[in-house]
Amino acid sequence: MSSHNLLTAGTSPEVQVPNNSVRKKKVWYTVTIVLVVALLSTVVGAYIYFRNNTSNKEPPKLKVGVMMAFSGGSSSMGYGAMKGILLAKRELGANNIEIIQMDSRCDAKAAASAIKRLIEQHVAAIIGEGCSSASAAVLATANNNKIVMISPSAASPTLSIPDDYFFRMIPPNTFQGSFIAKAIYDRGIRNVAMFYTNQSYVRGLNNAFQERLEALGGKVVATATAEPEAIGLHSQIQTLKSANPQAILIAPSSVVSATAIIKLLHEAGVTVPLFGTDIMYDTTIIENGGAAAEGLVISSFSTGNNSFQQTLVNEYQKTEQLYGAPQAYDIIKLLQLAVEKGATTGEKIKNILPQIEFDGKSGHIVFDQNGEISGKNYRYDLFKIKNGSFVYVEHE
């Protein structure tokens, strides 16, 4: 055999060794590529799933009625609340909360009609009513239909009922009545006359005021009452003036009767200090009361922290706090948190609200078993009308 043939024959099996190595490498590369592709597919699939089910997933929609006074003497409640609601929706990104607005006019009959229309539109919660009497008039309807009512301002003690669908953002007004009594007593005033309109809200405040003032050593020397919106108050003026009080507390349910009483007192020559309750924290009192409103001291539930007040000034070009705005803002926050916890029906919202706690614009928010914000450490604000503007009393 020639050397050429020997070489060829000898090298023939050796040539196949590198061929096998190549095949093995090709197989390894193929397996690796398949594994990488599979891994990438898993990662991409997981990312798409995560993106679709988290960041891009919109929260459930929630229909919420706003049942407040938007006309009449208590309309400052409704418009103040709406400012807070709209600000909260924008700042909190609560676009999933659909607002359906109804004018209940702080009136029992109007509220009954308003809640019926809201039920027909399948709301799960209602912000309102702002007044105690209107809230009480529709509470049974809300309970029967399992619709949560959260009021920014209704304060009658009669609304403190265990395990119902009513919640509120302020304590019962027995706390406010006691607060005003001490504020007046601390000014050296002992004999006080009182005017109030005939509604459950102010009756409760009146009783608490009188009890605390007398416990401190003071005395209510006269009381005069009228129906809401009443302006013919001459007999009431005579009752108040003839008692010769050192001060007069005015606790109305609307700015109409509030304005009428301070103007008539001024015309009658009554010059003693006047004190008022939260419904009178309204520029209408200044605009319509004129000189009669100067010096009036107003007690209000929380008007919000400093940053919130400044935000309202920037947003709405108002230098005074709008009635119920921080409370309504916090209601939107409450409902947003409830939805995030899976509560999208009235019954589920009712059950989840007592589990929510946070520091809101109006104060510390946590409910007890009666749907109440604690009044123990609640901070009320005092304002005085000075040179045609509301100013904090401590800024005098």
C-alpha positions in Angstrom: 0.0 0.0 0.0 1.4 3.4 -0.9 2.2 5.9 1.7 -0.5 8.1 0.4 -3.0 5.4 0.8 -1.7 4.6 4.3 -2.0 8.2 5.3 -5.5 8.4 4.0 -6.5 5.2 5.6 -4.9 6.2 8.9 -6.3 9.6 9.1 -9.8 8.7 8.1 -11.1 7.8 11.7 -9.1 10.8 13.2 -10.9 13.2 10.9 -14.3 12.3 12.5 -13.2 13.3 16.0 -13.5 17.0 15.4 -16.7 16.5 13.5 -18.3 14.9 16.6 -17.1 17.8 18.7 -18.7 20.3 16.4 -22.0 18.4 16.5 -21.9 18.4 20.3 -21.2 22.1 20.4 -24.1 22.8 17.9 -26.4 20.8 20.1 -25.2 22.7 23.2 -25.7 26.0 21.5 -29.1 25.0 20.3 -30.2 23.9 23.8 -28.8 27.1 25.3 -30.6 29.3 22.8 -33.8 27.4 23.4 -33.4 27.9 27.2 -32.6 31.6 26.8 -35.6 32.1 24.5 -37.8 30.3 27.0 -36.5 32.3 29.9 -36.9 35.6 28.0 -40.4 34.6 27.0 -41.2 33.8 30.7 -39.7 37.2 31.8 -41.6 39.1 29.1 -44.8 37.3 29.8 -44.5 38.0 33.5 -43.8 41.6 32.8 -46.8 41.9 30.6 -49.0 40.2 33.1 -47.7 42.3 35.9 -48.1 45.5 33.9 -51.6 44.6 32.9 -52.7 43.5 36.3 -51.0 46.3 38.4 -49.8 49.6 37.0 -52.3 49.8 34.1 -55.2 48.2 35.9 -57.7 50.8 36.8 -59.4 50.7 40.2 -63.1 49.7 40.3 -65.6 52.5 39.6 -67.6 53.8 42.5 -70.8 55.9 42.2 -71.0 58.5 45.0 -73.9 60.9 45.6 -73.4 64.3 47.0 -76.6 65.2 48.8 -76.2 68.6 50.2 -77.8 72.1 50.2 -77.0 73.9 47.0 -79.8 76.4 47.3 -81.4 78.3 50.2 -79.9 79.6 53.4 -77.6 76.6 54.0 -76.1 76.5 50.5 -72.6 77.4 51.8 -72.5 73.8 53.1 -73.0 72.3 49.7 -70.6 74.6 47.8 -67.9 74.3 50.5 -68.1 70.6 50.4 -67.9 70.5 46.6 -64.7 72.5 46.7 -63.2 69.9 49.0 -64.5 67.0 46.9 -63.2 68.4 43.6 -59.8 69.3 45.1 -59.5 65.7 46.6 -60.4 64.0 43.3 -57.7 66.0 41.5 -55.0 65.7 44.2 -55.6 62.1 45.0 -56.2 61.0 41.4 -59.6 59.6 42.4 -60.9 59.4 38.8 -62.7 56.1 39.5 -65.1 57.9 41.9 -68.0 59.3 39.9 -69.9 62.1 41.6 -73.6 62.6 41.3 -74.8 65.9 42.8 -78.3 66.4 44.3 -79.7 69.5 46.0 -81.3 68.5 49.2 -81.6 72.0 50.6 -81.0 71.0 54.2 -84.7 70.0 54.1 -86.3 66.7 55.1 -88.7 66.5 52.1 -86.0 67.6 49.6 -83.6 65.1 51.1 -86.2 62.3 50.7 -86.6 63.1 47.0 -82.8 63.4 46.5 -81.9 60.0 48.1 -84.6 58.3 46.0 -83.1 59.6 42.8 -79.6 58.6 44.0 -80.8 55.1 44.7 -82.2 54.9 41.2 -78.7 55.7 39.9 -77.2 52.9 42.1 -74.8 54.9 44.3 -72.9 52.9 46.9 -72.2 55.9 49.2 -73.6 59.4 49.8 -71.6 62.4 51.0 -74.2 64.2 53.1 -76.6 65.4 54.2 -75.0 68.4 55.7 -77.8 69.2 58.2 -78.9 66.9 61.0 -82.6 67.1 60.4 -82.3 66.2 56.7 -79.8 63.4 57.6 -82.2 61.9 60.2 -85.1 62.1 57.7 -83.4 59.8 55.2 -81.3 57.6 57.4 -83.9 54.7 57.4 -83.9 54.8 53.6 -80.1 54.6 53.5 -80.1 51.7 56.0 -82.8 49.8 54.1 -80.9 50.1 50.8 -77.5 49.5 52.4 -76.1 52.8 51.2 -73.4 54.5 53.4 -74.0 58.1 54.3 -70.9 60.1 55.4 -71.8 63.6 56.5 -69.2 66.4 56.6 -71.2 68.5 59.1 -74.4 67.0 60.6 -73.8 67.1 64.4 -77.0 66.2 66.3 -76.5 63.7 69.1 -79.6 61.8 67.9 -77.6 60.6 64.9 -75.2 58.6 67.1 -76.7 55.1 66.4 -74.7 51.9 66.7 -74.2 49.7 63.6 -76.1 51.8 61.1 -75.0 53.2 57.7 -74.4 56.7 59.0 -70.9 58.1 59.6 -69.8 61.7 60.1 -66.6 63.7 60.1 -67.2 65.8 63.2 -68.2 65.0 66.8 -71.8 65.5 68.0 -72.4 69.1 68.7 -72.6 68.6 72.5 -68.8 68.9 72.3 -69.1 72.2 70.4 -71.8 73.6 72.8 -69.5 72.8 75.7 -66.5 74.4 73.9 -68.4 77.7 73.2 -69.6 77.9 76.8 -66.1 77.7 78.1 -64.8 80.2 75.5 -67.4 82.7 76.6 -66.9 82.1 80.3 -63.2 82.5 79.9 -63.8 86.0 78.7 -65.4 87.0 82.0 -69.0 86.7 80.7 -71.5 85.1 83.1 -75.0 86.0 81.9 -75.8 84.9 78.3 -79.0 85.0 76.2 -79.4 82.6 73.4 -81.2 82.6 70.0 -81.5 79.3 68.0 -83.7 77.9 65.3 -86.0 75.0 66.0 -84.0 72.0 64.7 -82.5 69.0 66.3 -78.9 70.2 65.6 -79.2 73.4 67.5 -81.4 72.1 70.2 -78.6 69.6 71.1 -76.0 72.3 71.0 -78.2 74.6 73.1 -78.7 72.0 75.9 -74.9 71.3 76.0 -74.1 75.0 76.1 -76.5 75.7 78.9 -75.3 72.7 81.0 -71.6 73.6 80.7 -72.1 77.3 81.3 -74.1 76.7 84.4 -71.6 74.1 85.6 -68.9 76.7 85.2 -70.9 79.3 87.2 -72.6 81.2 84.4 -76.3 81.4 83.5 -78.5 81.5 80.4 -80.8 84.4 81.2 -83.1 84.1 78.2 -83.8 82.0 75.1 -85.6 82.9 71.9 -86.4 80.5 69.1 -87.6 80.7 65.5 -88.2 78.4 62.5 -85.4 78.0 60.0 -85.2 80.8 57.4 -87.3 83.1 59.6 -86.6 86.8 59.3 -89.5 88.4 61.2 -87.8 88.2 64.5 -89.0 91.3 66.4 -90.5 89.5 69.3 -87.3 87.4 69.7 -85.3 90.6 69.7 -87.4 92.0 72.6 -86.9 88.8 74.6 -83.2 88.9 74.2 -82.8 92.6 74.9 -85.0 92.8 77.9 -82.9 90.1 79.7 -80.0 92.5 79.7 -77.4 89.8 79.0 -73.6 90.3 78.9 -73.5 88.4 75.6 -75.8 86.6 73.1 -75.1 83.3 71.5 -76.7 82.9 68.0 -77.1 79.2 66.9 -79.1 79.2 63.7 -79.5 76.5 61.0 -79.1 79.0 58.1 -77.3 82.2 57.3 -80.7 83.8 56.4 -82.0 83.8 60.0 -78.5 84.5 61.3 -78.1 87.6 59.2 -81.6 88.8 60.2 -81.0 88.4 63.9 -77.7 90.3 64.0 -79.1 93.1 61.9 -82.2 93.5 64.1 -80.1 93.4 67.2 -77.9 96.1 65.8 -80.9 98.2 64.9 -82.3 97.7 68.4 -79.2 99.2 69.9 -77.9 96.0 71.4 -74.1 96.3 71.7 -73.1 93.3 73.8 -70.7 90.8 72.2 -72.3 88.3 69.8 -71.1 84.7 69.4 -72.2 82.4 66.6 -71.9 78.8 65.4 -70.3 77.2 62.4 -73.1 77.9 59.8 -72.2 81.5 60.3 -68.7 81.1 59.0 -69.8 82.4 55.7 -68.9 85.6 53.9 -72.6 86.1 53.3 -72.8 87.2 56.9 -70.2 89.9 56.3 -71.7 91.0 53.0 -75.3 91.2 54.1 -74.7 92.0 57.8 -72.5 95.0 57.2 -71.7 96.9 60.4 -73.9 94.6 62.5 -71.5 91.7 61.7 -68.3 93.5 63.0 -66.9 91.9 66.1 -69.0 88.7 65.8 -67.1 85.7 67.1 -67.7 82.4 65.3 -67.0 78.9 66.6 -66.4 76.3 63.8 -65.4 72.7 63.6 -62.0 72.2 62.1 -61.3 74.3 59.1 -58.3 72.3 58.0 -54.5 72.4 58.6 -52.5 75.4 57.4 -51.3 73.7 54.1 -54.9 72.8 53.2 -56.1 76.3 53.8 -53.3 77.7 51.6 -54.2 75.2 48.9 -57.8 76.4 49.0 -56.7 80.0 48.7 -54.5 79.1 45.7 -57.2 77.0 44.1 -60.3 79.1 44.6 -58.9 82.6 45.4 -60.7 82.7 48.7 -59.1 84.1 51.8 -61.5 82.3 54.2 -62.0 78.6 54.7 -65.0 77.1 52.9 -67.6 75.4 55.0 -67.0 71.7 55.3 -64.3 71.6 52.6 -61.6 69.7 54.6 -64.2 67.2 55.9 -65.4 66.5 52.4 -61.9 66.1 51.1 -61.3 63.5 53.8 -64.5 61.6 52.8 -63.1 61.2 49.3 -59.8 59.9 50.8 -61.9 57.4 53.0 -63.8 56.1 50.0 -60.6 55.8 47.9 -59.0 53.7 50.7 -62.1 51.6 51.0 -62.1 50.8 47.3 -58.4 49.9 47.4 -59.3 47.4 50.1 -61.9 45.9 47.9 -65.1 47.6 49.2 -67.3 48.6 46.2 -70.8 48.1 47.7 -72.5 50.0 50.4 -72.4 47.1 52.8 -68.7 46.4 52.2 -67.9 50.1 52.6 -69.8 50.2 55.9 -67.8 47.3 57.2 -64.4 48.5 56.1 -64.7 52.2 57.3 -64.1 51.4 61.0 -60.8 49.7 60.0 -59.4 52.8 58.2 -57.3 55.3 60.1 -55.3 58.3 58.9 -54.4 61.9 59.5 -56.6 63.9 57.2 -57.0 67.5 56.3 -59.7 68.0 59.0 -57.9 66.0 61.8 -57.3 62.5 62.8 -59.8 60.2 61.1 -60.9 57.0 62.9 -64.5 55.9 63.6 -65.9 54.2 66.7 -68.7 51.6 66.7 -71.3 54.4 66.2 -69.6 55.8 63.2 -68.3 58.8 65.2 -65.1 60.8 65.2 -63.9 61.2 68.8 -64.7 64.6 70.3 -62.3 64.1 73.2 -59.4 65.8 71.6 -61.2 67.5 68.7 -60.0 71.0 67.8 -62.6 73.6 67.2 -61.6 76.9 65.6 -62.6 80.5 66.7 -62.8 83.4 64.2 -63.8 87.0 64.6 -65.1 89.3 62.0 -62.7 92.2 62.0 -62.6 95.0 59.3 -64.9 93.0 57.1 -62.9 89.7 57.2 -62.7 86.5 59.3 -59.5 86.3 61.4 -58.4 83.7 63.9 -59.1 84.9 67.4 -55.5 84.2 68.4 -54.4 86.6 65.7 -56.1 89.6 67.4 
